[in-house]
Amino acid sequence: MRGALFAALATLLSLSACGEREGTAPVPDLPLIAANYIDAGNPETLREWGQVQRSGGELVLSEGVLPYDLNTPLFSDYAHKLRTVWMPAGTSAQYREGEVLDFPVGTVITKTFYYPVSDGADADEVLLDTATDFAASGKLQLSEVRLIETRVLVHREAGWEAIPYRWNDDQSEATLNRIGGIIPLNLTTAESESEPFDYVIPNVNECASCHGTNSNEAAIHPIGPKVRHLNRDFAYSKTLGGARNQIEQLSRVGFLTGVPVDLDGVPNNARWDDVDAALDARARAYLDINCSHCHSPVGPADTSGLSLEPDASGPALGTCKLPIAAGAGTGNRRWGIRPGHPDDSILIYRMEAKEGDKMMPEIGRATVHAEGVALVRQWVETLEGDCS
């Protein structure tokens, strides 16, 4: 009885304090964070987390929950993503330049995967739309999208834990889904060309395949919220103050401390699709977000000797590098990257492959990101060097 009373009291304190953050506003009739799940327990429904939930015809955020985006996002079969972060009252993340922000215990991060849809389309038909930013204001019009899944990352005393939820067909609720699943979809372009594919929801154990970013420890970590990925403007709602740099906004609402006074010196990755940015910066940003969580000096793929972090160069980057453990993934090509010759480069071969023992990344996609491959191809063509 005492434990239950304490949990209820803690929840009330958290709810009352959360609304005091600057630059946030309440969403009527929606619960805030269910504080009793921070330490332990995985609720059966996403709604119980109080982060994102349905209100009328919209998917909205609760009070104190902040949306964010990345300069260059991880490719996931052309899915769009609504990303959010929440922290308990009185806590904040610590600014770190080369790593993921140092989040406090109690932090909850969510990522909702969805596709745009057209009126009257079959349930399995989704649109390939790389231009529309449906989550720009931190909410989604449910008549315009199909929700697939929401992944929750919660920072508990023992470390981060990944908890997946799958949305039902009428988009009224997402329920706990530890075993993963396969959703057959048809990806349709503006020209009415359709590509069938199986969207794979990973099971809870597979989360470590990407989020286990340090092979020296048995722990998972967030991947995206690094300063270089977050340093960009975001079109916040009017309630949140309108468009503003995300680093500045995180600091403003009390979610981030230790931010340099001059944001001009803060690392900043290019947007991969920004044609006005340098080709090298765009390609390196793409490889960084899609590959470097595994391909780093301490990542799960450290035995490959390949690093795709922003500061990697020479053979470590794959330039004229002979494969160590690629197996069938070489495609009978000799080097990781052969400057000027994308068709002779293992990197390109693995990005274009869809077979499980050949493709990279090994998990998280069933389609080929044609635009991403084209970008990296163009970059390889411009590299100089002679592997012979």
N, C-alpha and C positions, 0 to 999 in steps of 0.2 A: 504493500500500500504506500509506504513512504517513497519507494523508488518511483512508483507511478506518479505520485504527487509532485516529486522533484522534476520529473520529465515534463509534466504539464506546466509547471512554473517556469522552467527553462524555456519552453516554447513560447509562453506569453511574453517573457522578457525579451526574447529575440524578436518577436513580432513587433512589439512596441518600439524597440530601439531601431529596428531596421528602417522605419519610415523617417528617421531623423537625418538620413544621409542627404547631403546637398545634391540637387539636380535630379532627384528621382520623384516619381509621382505614383500614387496608388492606382491600381486597376480595380474597379468596383467588383464586389462579390467573388473575389478570388482569394484563396488562402495564400499566405506567405510560406516561407520555407518551413518544412516539418522538421524542427530542430532535433527531435528524438531519433531521426535517422542518420544524423551526422556521425555518431559514435559507432553505431552498429545497426544491422537490419537493412533489408532491402524491400521496400514497399512493393506491393503487387501492381500498382498503377503509377504512371508518371505523374499524375495529378497530385499525388501525396507528397511529392518533392516540393510542390509549390513554385516551380521555376517557370515552365511554359505550360499553357493549358488553353483549352477552347473556351471562348466567350462569344456566344452568338455564332456568327459566321467567320470569326477570326481566331487565329492562334496568336495569343498575346503573352507578354511577360508580366510577372507579378512585380509588386513594388520592391525596389532595391535590386532588381536583376538587370544587369547591364548587357546590351548586345555588343558584339564586336565582330571584326572581320580581319582577314589577313591580306597583305599586299599580293601575294601569290598563294593560292590555296592548293592543297593536295587534291589531285585528280581522283575522283571516285565515280567512274562511269557517267560522267556529265551531271551527276546529282548536284543540286544547289544545297547550301547549308546555312542554317540559322544558328549562330554561335552565341552562347551567353555565359556570364560569370556572375557569381554571388559570393559574398564573404560575410561572416558573422559580424554583427555590430562591434565596433571597437578594434577590429583587426584590419590588416592591410597586407598586400604583397610587397616584397622588397625588390627594388630595381636591380637587375643583373644584366650586364651587357651581352655576354656571349652565350648565356644559358636561358632556359625557361625562367620566367619570373619566380621568385621564391615565395610561393603562396602559403598562407597560414593554414593551420589545421582548421577544418570546417569549410574550406572553399568547395564550392560546387560549380563545375563546368558542364555545360550541356552542348550537344551538337545534334541538331535535327536535320535529317536528310530528306529532301523532297524534290519533286519534279514539277515543272509547269505542265498544265493540261489544257486542252481546248474543249469548248462546249460540245456536248453530245458525243465525245469520244468514248471508245470502249474502255473498260476499267484498266486494261493492261497497256493502254496507249499513252505514252508520255512524250513530251516535246523536248527536242534538243534546242535549247535556247541559251546561248552563252552570253547574250547581251543584257537581258533583263535582270535587274537586281530586285527580286521580289521581297527580300527581307531588309531593304534599305532602312526602314524606320523601326525595325525590330519587331514587326508583326507580319502575319501572312493572311491574305484573303483566301479562305479555304476553297472557295469556288474556282480559284485559279491554279491550285496546286494539288498534287497528291503527296501526302505525307507517307514516308516509308518507315523510318525508325528514328529514335532519339537515343543517343548514347550519353550516359551520365558518368562523369568522373568526380568522385568525392574524395577529399583529402582527410583521411582519418588518422588517429594517433599512430597507427601501425603503418601508415603510408597511403598511397593512392589506391583506390579500388574502382574498377570499371563495371558499370551495371547497364546492360542494354534493354531497351524497350521497343516493342513493335506496335505500330499503329494499326487499328482495325480498319475494315473496308470503308466504313462510313465516317472515319476520321473523328470519332467522338472520344476515343481514349486510346492510350498506348499502354500495353501491359508488359510485365517483366518477361523477358525472353532469353533465358540462359543458353538454350540449345542452338540458337541461330536459326537460319532458314533460307529458303530460296524463293524468290518472287519473279516469275516470268514476266518480262516487260517487252514492249516494242518501242524503240526510240525513233521518233519520227522527226524529220527535218522540215524546214519551211517549204522545201520543194516536194514534200510528201513522200520522200524516200524513207523507208522503214528498216530498222535493223533489230531483229529479235535478240534478246540476251537475257541471261539469268542474273538478276541482282542478288548478290549473296550477302546476307546478314551474318556477320561472324558470331560464333559462339563465344561465351565469356572467356574461355581459355585462349582463344585466338587473339584477343585484345593485346596480349603480351607480345605477339609477333611484331607489332609496330611500336607499342608503348614501352616495351622493355628496352629502353634506349642505351642502357649500360650493361654490357655482358659480364661485368665484374660483380653485379649484384642482382638478386632476385627481386626486382621491384619494377613497377611501371610508373611512368611519368607522363604529364602532358607533352605534346609536341609543338603545337602551333603558337602558343602565347609566349613567343620570344620577342624582345624589343624590335629586332630587325623586321619581323613579320607584322608587328602591330603598329609601327610608326607610319601612320597614314591617316587621312581624314575619314570620318564616318558621318553619314547623314542621319544624326540622331533626331528624334522627334522634337517638336517645339518644346514639349515639357522638359526634355533633357537638355535644352539649350541650343538645338539646331546643329548644323555641321561644325565639327571640331576635330582636331587631332586626337587620336585615341589615347596616346600616352598622356596628353594634357587632361583629357576627360577622366581617365582612370585616377589620376592624381587629384583632380577637382572633387570627385565624389568620395575620396578617401580610400580607394581601393589600391593605391600605389604610393609608396614613399621612396625617397632617395633619388627622385628624378632630377637630372641636371637642369640648371636654370635655362641654359641655352639648348633648345631642342635641335638646333642645326648640327650639333655634334653627335647626335644620337644615331646609331646604325640604322640603315634603311635599305631593305631589299627592294629591288625593282618589281613592278607588276609585269608578269610574264607577257601579257597581251598589250602592253603600252608601246605602240609602234614609235613613239617619240623618244623612248629610252634606248640606251646603248644595247646592241644585240648581246654582247658578252654579259652584261648585267642581267638581262632578261633570262638568258639560258641558265646562268649560274643560280639565279633565284629559283627557277623551275626545278633544277636538280637538287637544290638545297631542300626545299619543302617536300619533294616527293621521295628523296633517296637518302638524305644525310642522317636521318634518325637511325638508320641501319648502317649505312656506309660512312662511318667515322672511326677515329682511332680506338674508341671504346665501344662501338656499336655491335649489335649481333652479327654483322657481316665483317667484323674486323679481320677475320682470317683471310678474307679476299685481298687484303692489302690495298683496297680501293677506298678513297675518301672523297665524298662529294660535298663537303662543307665549303663555305665561301672562301676560306683561306687556303684550300688545297691547290697544289700545282704539280706539274711534272708527272712522273709515273704514279704518284699517289692519287692524282686526279684521273688516271687512266691513260694518259698520253704515252703512246708507245709501250704500254705496260702489257706484259704477257699474262694470261689468266693463270690463277692458282687453283681455284676450286669451282670453276663454272660448269664443268661437265658438258652436257648437251647444250647448255646455254651459250656456248661460243658461236654456234652457227658456222663452225669451221673457219672462223675469222681469227687472226693472229693476235690482234691488239685490242685493248679496251677502247682506246680512241686512236685512230690513225688520222693525224691532221690532214685536212683537205679531202678526206675520203670517208664519208659517212657509211657507204656500203661495205667498207672494210672494217668497220668499228663494231665491236661486240655491244657497246652501249646502245647503239641504234637497233641492232638486231633484237635485243632483249626488250626494248621499249615497243617494238612492233609485234612481238610474239604474243600469243594468247594461250599457249599451252603451259600448264602448270609448272613443268620442269625447265622452262625456258624463259618465261616472261619475268619482267621486273616492272614494278614491285611484284613480289610473289603472291601477295594477298591484297584484296581491296579493289580489284577491278576485274571485269570480264570483257571489257571492250578496249580498243586502242584509242588513245587520245591523239587523234590525227593532227590537231593543231599543235599540241605539245611536241610530237615527234618532228613535225615540220620545223618548229623553232630550233630544236636541238640539232637537227640535220643542217640547217643553215649556219648555225654556230660552228659545227665541226668543219664545214666547208671553208670557213674563214681562218681556221687555225693554221699556223705555220709550223713546219718541222718535217723531219725525214726519219721515219722509223727504221729504214734500212741501214 
